[in-house]
Amino acid sequence: MTLYRIVLLLLSLLVSSGTLSAASGASPTPPGDGGGQIVFSLGIPPDGYDLYTINADGSNVIRLTENTFPDVFPVWSPDGSQIVFTSYRDGCDSVYMMDADGTNVRRLTDCTAEAGQAAWSPDGTQIAFVRGEYPTLSLYLMNADGTDPHPLPMSDNDNDYDPTWSPDGTQIAFVSERDGMPDIYVLERDSDRVRRLTDDPRGSWNPHWSPDGQQIAFVRGLHPTNEVYVMNADGTNQHGVTGLRGSRYPTWSPDGSQIAFVADQDGHAEIWIIDVDGTNRHRVTDLDAHIVHPSWNP
């Protein structure tokens, strides 16, 4: 099964059908104190997922891509000037890069193998990504210009995916099914040592480091009972944050005070924001379609 098919399968499991109207804006909501922009993928499964940006206060929705095949998994560069994403637009899952305004799209990986789920290193010089086909996915690294792609030594067809870098660049958190259920592990870059952070029969995924490196937000459980959790970077103190069943795709505000996530409370998957302590939960978008993979501009 290709990464593209996995994306479509996950989308079909996480959302229901709907119709896309013009993305003209969002209902008024309390402002996102974290500021900045959020990039996300919006559309109707199985086709029509394109990339958009929105201000954290729900204003100024801008469409960046318009493509027949889904454009998904967008992630900002550390300086906010570029976005990497996954697309099937050239006949296979590949990693692409574009300027933050949607221009200057270029392809970073070829069709030698399916590739996607890219994650920038904090210094902007490298990109971790997933390569292969399910259930033998592996983690790779490449330079930010797409050169020198090579596998990480600890990831050898173990079905590893969802990479995310620690803010200091010394660790990569990822999801692996090497021990059965999807759980979150951490790779120490200097030693290639792997540590397991979660061990729960419900499964854990979508890890995302806090800007100070002290915590990791993630998703616990399968839809429709999944919820966004937070834990310390060493795996301790795992606890639910959102209080919403079906919440997923957490991404931290630049100042680390809030978490944006996706939840579908009325048949449409929309972006919500909540303070890290679980207070001040509010909906940011009100778009007549479905949203996946938000990424808050660092």
C-alpha positions as CSV (number, residue, x, y, z in Angstrom):
1,M,0.0,0.0,0.0
2,T,1.5,3.4,-1.0
3,L,1.7,6.4,1.2
4,Y,-0.9,8.1,-1.0
5,R,-3.4,5.2,-0.4
6,I,-2.7,5.4,3.4
7,V,-3.5,9.1,3.3
8,L,-6.8,8.4,1.6
9,L,-7.6,5.6,4.1
10,L,-6.8,7.7,7.1
11,L,-8.9,10.6,5.7
12,S,-11.9,8.2,5.1
13,L,-11.6,7.0,8.7
14,L,-11.3,10.4,10.2
15,V,-13.9,12.4,8.4
16,S,-17.3,12.0,6.7
17,S,-18.3,13.3,3.3
18,G,-19.2,17.0,2.7
19,T,-19.2,19.8,0.2
20,L,-16.6,22.5,-0.2
21,S,-17.8,26.1,-0.3
22,A,-15.6,29.1,-0.8
23,A,-13.1,29.5,2.0
24,S,-14.1,33.1,2.7
25,G,-13.4,33.2,6.4
26,A,-14.2,31.8,9.8
27,S,-16.7,32.6,12.5
28,P,-15.5,35.1,15.1
29,T,-13.5,33.4,17.9
30,P,-11.3,34.5,20.7
31,P,-7.9,35.5,19.3
32,G,-5.1,33.0,19.3
33,D,-2.6,34.4,21.8
34,G,0.2,32.4,20.1
35,G,-0.2,34.6,17.0
36,G,1.1,33.8,13.5
37,Q,-0.4,31.6,10.8
38,I,-1.5,28.1,10.5
39,V,-1.1,26.1,7.3
40,F,-3.5,23.2,6.7
41,S,-5.0,20.9,4.1
42,L,-8.7,21.3,3.3
43,G,-11.1,19.5,1.0
44,I,-13.3,16.6,0.4
45,P,-12.1,13.0,0.5
46,P,-10.9,11.2,-1.6
47,D,-9.8,14.1,-3.9
48,G,-9.5,17.8,-3.7
49,Y,-7.3,18.4,-0.7
50,D,-5.4,21.6,-1.1
51,L,-3.3,23.8,1.1
52,Y,-4.5,26.9,2.8
53,T,-3.2,29.3,5.5
54,I,-5.2,31.1,8.1
55,N,-4.3,33.6,10.9
56,A,-4.4,32.1,14.4
57,D,-7.4,34.4,15.2
58,G,-9.4,32.8,12.4
59,S,-9.0,35.6,9.8
60,N,-7.6,35.8,6.3
61,V,-8.0,32.4,4.8
62,I,-5.7,32.1,1.8
63,R,-5.6,29.2,-0.7
64,L,-2.0,28.2,-1.7
65,T,-2.5,25.1,-4.0
66,E,-5.1,23.9,-6.4
67,N,-4.5,20.3,-7.5
68,T,-6.5,17.2,-8.5
69,F,-4.6,14.9,-6.1
70,P,-4.4,15.7,-2.4
71,D,-1.7,18.0,-1.1
72,V,-1.2,17.0,2.5
73,F,1.2,17.1,5.5
74,P,2.3,20.7,5.2
75,V,5.0,21.9,7.5
76,W,6.6,25.3,7.8
77,S,10.3,25.9,7.5
78,P,11.9,27.2,10.8
79,D,12.1,30.7,9.4
80,G,8.5,30.6,8.1
81,S,9.6,31.4,4.5
82,Q,8.8,28.0,3.0
83,I,6.5,25.0,3.3
84,V,7.2,21.3,2.6
85,F,4.3,19.0,1.9
86,T,3.4,15.6,0.4
87,S,1.6,15.3,-3.0
88,Y,0.8,12.7,-5.6
89,R,0.6,15.2,-8.4
90,D,3.4,13.6,-10.4
91,G,2.2,10.0,-10.2
92,C,3.8,8.9,-6.8
93,D,3.9,10.2,-3.3
94,S,6.7,12.8,-3.2
95,V,8.0,15.6,-1.0
96,Y,7.6,19.1,-2.4
97,M,8.7,22.5,-1.2
98,M,7.1,25.9,-2.0
99,D,7.4,29.5,-0.9
100,A,5.1,30.5,1.9
101,D,2.8,32.2,-0.5
102,G,2.3,29.1,-2.6
103,T,4.7,30.0,-5.4
104,N,7.9,28.4,-6.6
105,V,6.8,24.8,-6.1
106,R,9.6,22.3,-6.6
107,R,9.9,18.5,-6.1
108,L,12.5,17.2,-3.6
109,T,12.1,13.4,-4.0
110,D,11.6,11.1,-7.0
111,C,9.5,8.0,-7.7
112,T,12.3,5.6,-6.8
113,A,10.1,5.0,-3.8
114,E,7.0,6.6,-2.2
115,A,8.0,9.5,0.1
116,G,6.1,11.9,2.4
117,Q,5.5,13.2,5.9
118,A,8.4,15.6,5.8
119,A,9.8,17.4,8.9
120,W,12.3,20.2,9.0
121,S,15.3,20.2,11.3
122,P,15.4,23.2,13.6
123,D,18.3,24.8,11.7
124,G,16.6,24.4,8.4
125,T,19.4,22.4,6.8
126,Q,17.8,18.9,6.8
127,I,14.5,17.2,6.3
128,A,13.4,14.0,7.9
129,F,10.8,12.1,5.9
130,V,9.1,8.7,5.4
131,R,9.9,6.4,2.5
132,G,8.5,3.1,1.4
133,E,5.2,1.3,1.5
134,Y,3.0,0.3,4.4
135,P,3.8,-1.9,6.4
136,T,7.5,-1.4,5.8
137,L,7.9,2.3,6.1
138,S,11.3,3.7,7.1
139,L,12.6,7.1,8.2
140,Y,15.1,9.0,5.9
141,L,17.0,12.2,6.0
142,M,17.9,14.5,3.2
143,N,19.4,18.0,2.7
144,A,16.8,20.7,2.5
145,D,17.4,21.0,-1.2
146,G,16.5,17.3,-1.7
147,T,20.1,16.0,-2.1
148,D,21.7,13.1,-0.3
149,P,18.6,11.1,0.8
150,H,19.6,8.3,3.1
151,P,17.9,6.0,5.7
152,L,18.3,6.5,9.4
153,P,20.2,3.5,10.7
154,M,17.7,2.7,13.4
155,S,14.8,2.6,10.9
156,D,14.9,-0.6,8.8
157,N,11.4,-1.4,7.4
158,D,10.1,-1.2,11.0
159,N,7.0,0.8,9.9
160,D,8.3,4.1,11.3
161,Y,6.5,7.3,10.4
162,D,5.3,10.7,11.7
163,P,8.8,12.2,12.4
164,T,9.2,15.4,14.4
165,W,12.4,17.1,15.5
166,S,13.2,18.3,19.0
167,P,13.8,22.1,19.0
168,D,17.5,21.6,19.7
169,G,17.9,19.2,16.8
170,T,19.3,16.4,19.0
171,Q,16.3,14.1,18.9
172,I,13.6,12.9,16.5
173,A,10.3,11.7,17.9
174,F,8.4,9.3,15.6
175,V,5.7,6.7,15.5
176,S,6.6,3.0,15.1
177,E,4.7,-0.3,14.9
178,R,7.9,-2.3,15.5
179,D,6.4,-3.7,18.7
180,G,2.8,-4.1,17.6
181,M,0.5,-1.1,18.1
182,P,1.6,2.4,16.9
183,D,3.5,4.0,19.7
184,I,5.8,7.0,20.0
185,Y,9.6,6.6,20.2
186,V,12.5,9.0,20.3
187,L,15.8,8.7,18.3
188,E,18.8,10.3,19.9
189,R,20.8,11.6,16.9
190,D,24.3,11.4,18.5
191,S,24.0,7.8,19.4
192,D,21.2,6.4,17.2
193,R,19.7,5.1,20.5
194,V,15.9,4.6,20.4
195,R,13.7,5.0,23.4
196,R,10.0,4.2,23.7
197,L,7.9,6.9,25.2
198,T,4.3,5.4,25.0
199,D,3.0,1.9,25.6
200,D,-0.8,1.9,25.3
201,P,-3.1,-0.7,23.7
202,R,-5.1,2.2,22.2
203,G,-2.1,3.4,20.1
204,S,-0.4,6.8,20.1
205,W,0.6,9.0,17.1
206,N,1.0,12.5,15.7
207,P,3.8,13.6,18.1
208,H,4.8,17.2,18.1
209,W,7.4,18.8,20.3
210,S,6.7,22.0,22.3
211,P,8.9,25.0,21.3
212,D,10.9,24.7,24.6
213,G,11.5,21.0,24.1
214,Q,10.0,20.1,27.5
215,Q,6.8,18.4,26.2
216,I,5.3,16.5,23.4
217,A,1.7,16.7,22.2
218,F,0.3,13.6,20.6
219,V,-2.9,11.7,19.8
220,R,-4.0,8.7,21.9
221,G,-6.5,6.2,20.6
222,L,-8.5,5.4,17.5
223,H,-11.3,7.4,16.0
224,P,-13.9,8.3,17.2
225,T,-12.5,8.1,20.8
226,N,-9.1,9.6,20.1
227,E,-8.0,12.7,21.9
228,V,-5.0,15.0,22.0
229,Y,-2.7,14.3,24.9
230,V,0.5,16.0,26.3
231,M,3.4,14.3,28.0
232,N,6.8,15.3,29.3
233,A,9.6,14.8,26.8
234,D,10.8,11.7,28.7
235,G,7.3,10.1,28.4
236,T,6.1,10.8,31.9
237,N,2.8,12.6,32.9
238,Q,0.7,11.6,29.9
239,H,-2.7,13.3,30.1
240,G,-5.5,14.4,27.9
241,V,-5.8,18.1,27.1
242,T,-8.7,18.9,24.7
243,G,-11.6,17.0,26.3
244,L,-13.0,16.4,22.8
245,R,-13.4,13.0,21.3
246,G,-12.0,12.7,17.8
247,S,-9.4,15.5,18.4
248,R,-6.1,15.0,16.5
249,Y,-3.2,16.6,14.6
250,P,-1.8,18.7,17.4
251,T,0.5,21.6,16.6
252,W,2.0,24.1,19.2
253,S,1.8,27.9,19.1
254,P,5.1,29.6,18.6
255,D,5.2,30.7,22.2
256,G,4.2,27.2,23.5
257,S,1.1,28.5,25.4
258,Q,-1.5,26.9,23.1
259,I,-2.1,23.9,20.9
260,A,-4.1,24.0,17.7
261,F,-5.8,20.7,16.6
262,V,-8.5,19.3,14.5
263,A,-11.9,18.0,15.7
264,D,-15.2,17.2,14.0
265,Q,-18.0,18.1,16.3
266,D,-20.7,18.8,13.7
267,G,-19.7,16.5,10.8
268,H,-16.9,18.8,9.6
269,A,-13.3,18.6,10.8
270,E,-12.3,22.1,11.9
271,I,-9.3,23.8,13.6
272,W,-9.6,24.5,17.3
273,I,-7.2,26.1,19.7
274,I,-6.8,25.4,23.4
275,D,-4.5,26.6,26.2
276,V,-2.0,24.0,27.2
277,D,-3.6,23.7,30.7
278,G,-6.9,22.7,28.9
279,T,-8.7,26.1,29.3
280,N,-9.9,28.6,26.7
281,R,-10.9,26.0,24.1
282,H,-12.4,27.7,21.0
283,R,-13.0,26.9,17.4
284,V,-11.0,28.9,14.9
285,T,-12.5,27.8,11.5
286,D,-16.0,27.4,10.2
287,L,-15.4,26.1,6.7
288,D,-17.8,23.9,4.8
289,A,-15.3,21.1,4.2
290,H,-12.8,19.0,6.1
291,I,-9.4,20.0,7.5
292,V,-6.4,17.8,8.2
293,H,-2.7,18.3,9.1
294,P,-2.5,21.9,10.6
295,S,1.0,23.3,11.2
296,W,1.5,26.5,13.2
297,N,4.2,28.9,11.9
298,P,7.2,28.7,14.2
